[in-house]
Amino acid sequence: MGARQVEGLWWLLFWVSVVVFAEVLLFLGWALLWRRRRGARVRTGDAMPFVTVLGIGVPFIVLVAVYGVGLRHLDALARPPGGADMTVEVVGHRWWWEIRYPERAGAVTANELHIPVDGSVRVRLRTADVQHSFWVPQLMPKIDLIAGRINETWLRAERAGSFRGQCAEYCGQQHAYMALMVVARPRAEFDAWLDRLASPPAVALTGAQRRGLAAFEQGPCAACHTVRGTSARGTVGPDLTTVGSRWSLGAGAAPNDVGHLGGWIANSQAVKPGNNMPPQPVPAADLPDLIAYLRTLR
C-alpha cells in the first residue's frame, strides 16, 4: 500500500533527525564543558578535522543515503505493484467528485470511490474547473488535479473498509466540504456493486415513490441530474442513480438521511453556501414523495 511506503520514509527521516539533534546537543554540551575547564579558545586549525568529518562528511553520507531511499520510494509510488487491475476516472468539480468506471459503460457515481480489496486500481485525475488535489491519507499521498492535464495515481487497499479522502488544494468557499469516501470491498462484493451501478435501478415502487419519480422527471431536478432508467439525463450536477446509499450529502456537508435530504432539495444553499444548486421550487405536497423516491436509489 502506498501509505505504508510514505510512513516508512517518514519514520526514517524522523529517527535520522532525532540522532542528528542528539548529536548536536551532545557536542554542544561537550564544547561548553571543555571551554569552561580549559578556559582557552580553540584554534581553527585544531578544529578542522572535527568539522570536516562530523560537519561535512557524515551529513553528506546521511543526505545521500536518505535521498537514495527517497528515490526508491518515489519509484515504488509511481506505478502499482504488478500492474493495474482496473482504471477509474475521477473528475474534480467545485465542490464534489465525479467517479467513472470506463471499463463498464454507464457506471458513474459521485463522492464515493469503490475499489476491490487487494486490487491495484489506476486512478486518472482531471479537473472540470479550478485546481484541486486528491488525497486519501490512509492509502496514498496527495496528487494535484491541474487544468488541461491528466494526472495518474493508484490505490490499493489490503483490507475491507472505508477510507476518508479530501481535496487538499484550496479551491474556493466550500473547499472544506469537498470530501469523498473510498470503499474497499471483497472482489465478489465489488463486482456485484459495479453491476448494480451500471444498471438502471430495479426496485418495485410504491404509490408515493412513483409520484416522487414523476415529480423528479417533470421538475427541475432532471435538467441537471441523471438517473439511469428514467428520462433524467442532466450532466450539470452529480449522477443520482445511487444517491440513496451514499455516505453523505454535498460531499461531506450533511448526513444522508430523510431530514437532511429534504433540506438539501429545498435549499442546499443553507447547507453548503455557494454550491451550484439553487433552491428548488418543489411543492410542499410533492417533497415527501420525492424524498421517498430518491431513498430507493441504491
DONURO-294050 format. One record per residue (C-alpha): residue number from 1; residue in three letters; x negated, y negated, z. Coordinates in steps of 0.5 Angstrom, whole numbers. Layout:
N
R   k   r     X     Y     Z
R NUM ALA     X     Y     Z
...
% end
This chain:
298
R   k   r     X     Y     Z
R   1 MET     0     0     0
R   2 GLY    -3    -7    -2
R   3 ALA    -1   -10     5
R   4 ARG    -6    -5     8
R   5 GLN   -12    -7     4
R   6 VAL   -10   -14     6
R   7 GLU   -10   -12    13
R   8 GLY   -17    -8    13
R   9 LEU   -20   -14    10
R  10 TRP   -17   -19    15
R  11 TRP   -20   -15    21
R  12 LEU   -27   -14    17
R  13 LEU   -27   -22    17
R  14 PHE   -24   -22    24
R  15 TRP   -30   -18    27
R  16 VAL   -35   -21    23
R  17 SER   -33   -28    25
R  18 VAL   -33   -25    33
R  19 VAL   -40   -22    32
R  20 VAL   -43   -29    29
R  21 PHE   -39   -33    34
R  22 ALA   -42   -29    40
R  23 GLU   -49   -29    37
R  24 VAL   -49   -37    36
R  25 LEU   -47   -37    43
R  26 LEU   -52   -32    46
R  27 PHE   -58   -36    42
R  28 LEU   -55   -43    44
R  29 GLY   -55   -41    52
R  30 TRP   -62   -38    51
R  31 ALA   -64   -44    48
R  32 LEU   -62   -49    53
R  33 LEU   -64   -44    59
R  34 TRP   -71   -43    55
R  35 ARG   -72   -51    55
R  36 ARG   -70   -52    62
R  37 ARG   -75   -47    64
R  38 ARG   -81   -50    60
R  39 GLY   -79   -57    60
R  40 ALA   -82   -58    53
R  41 ARG   -80   -59    46
R  42 VAL   -80   -53    41
R  43 ARG   -85   -55    35
R  44 THR   -82   -54    28
R  45 GLY   -87   -49    26
R  46 ASP   -86   -44    31
R  47 ALA   -78   -44    30
R  48 MET   -79   -43    22
R  49 PRO   -79   -35    23
R  50 PHE   -73   -35    27
R  51 VAL   -69   -40    23
R  52 THR   -71   -36    16
R  53 VAL   -69   -29    19
R  54 LEU   -63   -31    23
R  55 GLY   -60   -37    20
R  56 ILE   -61   -36    13
R  57 GLY   -63   -28    12
R  58 VAL   -58   -25    16
R  59 PRO   -52   -30    14
R  60 PHE   -54   -28     7
R  61 ILE   -53   -21     7
R  62 VAL   -47   -21    11
R  63 LEU   -44   -26     6
R  64 VAL   -46   -22     0
R  65 ALA   -43   -15     4
R  66 VAL   -36   -19     5
R  67 TYR   -36   -21    -2
R  68 GLY   -37   -14    -5
R  69 VAL   -32   -11     0
R  70 GLY   -27   -17    -2
R  71 LEU   -28   -16   -10
R  72 ARG   -27    -8    -8
R  73 HIS   -20   -10    -5
R  74 LEU   -18   -15   -10
R  75 ASP   -20   -10   -16
R  76 ALA   -15    -5   -12
R  77 LEU   -10   -10   -11
R  78 ALA   -10   -12   -19
R  79 ARG    -6    -5   -21
R  80 PRO    -2     0   -18
R  81 PRO    -6     6   -16
R  82 GLY    -4    12   -21
R  83 GLY    -1     7   -26
R  84 ALA     6     4   -25
R  85 ASP    12     9   -25
R  86 MET    17     3   -27
R  87 THR    18    -4   -28
R  88 VAL    22    -9   -25
R  89 GLU    23   -16   -27
R  90 VAL    24   -22   -22
R  91 VAL    26   -29   -24
R  92 GLY    26   -35   -19
R  93 HIS    31   -40   -19
R  94 ARG    33   -46   -15
R  95 TRP    34   -42   -10
R  96 TRP    35   -35   -11
R  97 TRP    32   -29   -14
R  98 GLU    35   -25   -20
R  99 ILE    32   -18   -21
R 100 ARG    33   -14   -27
R 101 TYR    31    -7   -29
R 102 PRO    29    -7   -36
R 103 GLU    29     1   -37
R 104 ARG    36     1   -35
R 105 ALA    41    -3   -39
R 106 GLY    46    -7   -35
R 107 ALA    42    -6   -29
R 108 VAL    42   -13   -26
R 109 THR    43   -16   -18
R 110 ALA    41   -22   -14
R 111 ASN    36   -23    -8
R 112 GLU    35   -15    -7
R 113 LEU    30   -11   -10
R 114 HIS    31    -4    -9
R 115 ILE    25     1   -10
R 116 PRO    23     8    -9
R 117 VAL    19    11    -4
R 118 ASP    12    13    -6
R 119 GLY    13    10   -13
R 120 SER     9     5   -16
R 121 VAL    13    -1   -18
R 122 ARG    10    -6   -23
R 123 VAL    14   -13   -22
R 124 ARG    14   -18   -28
R 125 LEU    15   -25   -25
R 126 ARG    17   -32   -28
R 127 THR    21   -38   -26
R 128 ALA    27   -41   -29
R 129 ASP    26   -48   -27
R 130 VAL    20   -50   -22
R 131 GLN    14   -46   -19
R 132 HIS    16   -41   -14
R 133 SER    12   -36   -10
R 134 PHE    14   -28    -9
R 135 TRP    12   -26    -2
R 136 VAL    13   -19     1
R 137 PRO     8   -19     7
R 138 GLN     9   -12     9
R 139 LEU     8   -10     2
R 140 MET     3   -14    -2
R 141 PRO     0   -21    -2
R 142 LYS     4   -27    -5
R 143 ILE     3   -29   -12
R 144 ASP     6   -35   -16
R 145 LEU    11   -36   -21
R 146 ILE     9   -41   -26
R 147 ALA    13   -45   -31
R 148 GLY    11   -42   -38
R 149 ARG     7   -36   -36
R 150 ILE     9   -29   -33
R 151 ASN     5   -26   -27
R 152 GLU     5   -19   -25
R 153 THR     4   -16   -18
R 154 TRP     6    -9   -16
R 155 LEU    10    -6   -10
R 156 ARG     9     1    -6
R 157 ALA    13     3     0
R 158 GLU    11     9     4
R 159 ARG    17    10     8
R 160 ALA    24     8     7
R 161 GLY    27     2    10
R 162 SER    28    -6     9
R 163 PHE    22   -11     8
R 164 ARG    24   -18     8
R 165 GLY    21   -23     3
R 166 GLN    21   -30     2
R 167 CYS    19   -36    -3
R 168 ALA    12   -38    -1
R 169 GLU    11   -44    -5
R 170 TYR    16   -51    -3
R 171 CYS    21   -51    -9
R 172 GLY    26   -56    -6
R 173 GLN    31   -57    -1
R 174 GLN    33   -50     0
R 175 HIS    26   -47     0
R 176 ALA    27   -44     7
R 177 TYR    33   -40     4
R 178 MET    30   -37    -2
R 179 ALA    29   -30     1
R 180 LEU    30   -23    -1
R 181 MET    30   -16     1
R 182 VAL    26   -11    -1
R 183 VAL    30    -4     0
R 184 ALA    26     2    -1
R 185 ARG    30     9    -2
R 186 PRO    28    16    -3
R 187 ARG    28    18   -10
R 188 ALA    34    21   -11
R 189 GLU    38    16    -7
R 190 PHE    35    10   -11
R 191 ASP    36    14   -18
R 192 ALA    44    14   -15
R 193 TRP    44     7   -13
R 194 LEU    41     5   -20
R 195 ASP    46     9   -24
R 196 ARG    51     5   -20
R 197 LEU    48    -1   -21
R 198 ALA    48     0   -29
R 199 SER    55     2   -29
R 200 PRO    62    -2   -28
R 201 PRO    65    -2   -21
R 202 ALA    69     5   -21
R 203 VAL    74     3   -15
R 204 ALA    81     4   -14
R 205 LEU    84    -3   -13
R 206 THR    90    -4    -8
R 207 GLY    95    -9   -10
R 208 ALA    92   -15    -6
R 209 GLN    85   -13    -9
R 210 ARG    88   -13   -16
R 211 ARG    91   -20   -15
R 212 GLY    84   -22   -13
R 213 LEU    81   -19   -19
R 214 ALA    86   -24   -23
R 215 ALA    84   -30   -19
R 216 PHE    77   -28   -21
R 217 GLU    77   -28   -28
R 218 GLN    82   -33   -29
R 219 GLY    79   -38   -24
R 220 PRO    72   -42   -25
R 221 CYS    68   -36   -22
R 222 ALA    68   -32   -29
R 223 ALA    65   -38   -32
R 224 CYS    58   -38   -28
R 225 HIS    58   -31   -26
R 226 THR    58   -24   -29
R 227 VAL    62   -17   -26
R 228 ARG    61   -11   -30
R 229 GLY    67    -8   -33
R 230 THR    71   -15   -33
R 231 SER    72   -21   -37
R 232 ALA    67   -25   -33
R 233 ARG    60   -26   -37
R 234 GLY    58   -32   -34
R 235 THR    50   -33   -33
R 236 VAL    49   -39   -29
R 237 GLY    50   -36   -23
R 238 PRO    48   -29   -20
R 239 ASP    51   -23   -22
R 240 LEU    56   -21   -17
R 241 THR    57   -14   -19
R 242 THR    54   -11   -12
R 243 VAL    56   -17    -8
R 244 GLY    60   -14    -3
R 245 SER    54   -10    -1
R 246 ARG    48   -15    -1
R 247 TRP    45   -16     6
R 248 SER    46   -24     6
R 249 LEU    50   -29     2
R 250 GLY    46   -35    -1
R 251 ALA    39   -31    -1
R 252 GLY    39   -31     7
R 253 ALA    43   -37     8
R 254 ALA    49   -34    11
R 255 PRO    51   -26    13
R 256 ASN    55   -23     8
R 257 ASP    62   -22    12
R 258 VAL    69   -24    11
R 259 GLY    69   -30    14
R 260 HIS    62   -33    11
R 261 LEU    64   -30     4
R 262 GLY    71   -35     5
R 263 GLY    67   -41     7
R 264 TRP    62   -40     1
R 265 ILE    67   -39    -4
R 266 ALA    71   -45    -1
R 267 ASN    65   -50     0
R 268 SER    58   -47    -1
R 269 GLN    55   -54     0
R 270 ALA    57   -54     7
R 271 VAL    53   -47     8
R 272 LYS    47   -49     3
R 273 PRO    47   -56     1
R 274 GLY    44   -58    -6
R 275 ASN    45   -51    -9
R 276 ASN    48   -51   -16
R 277 MET    55   -48   -14
R 278 PRO    60   -54   -13
R 279 PRO    66   -53    -8
R 280 GLN    71   -48   -12
R 281 PRO    79   -50   -12
R 282 VAL    81   -44   -10
R 283 PRO    89   -44    -8
R 284 ALA    89   -42    -1
R 285 ALA    94   -37    -2
R 286 ASP    89   -33    -7
R 287 LEU    83   -34    -3
R 288 PRO    84   -27     2
R 289 ASP    86   -23    -5
R 290 LEU    79   -26    -8
R 291 ILE    75   -24    -2
R 292 ALA    78   -17    -1
R 293 TYR    76   -16    -9
R 294 LEU    69   -18    -8
R 295 ARG    68   -14    -2
R 296 THR    70    -8    -6
R 297 LEU    64   -10   -11
R 298 ARG    58    -5    -8
% end
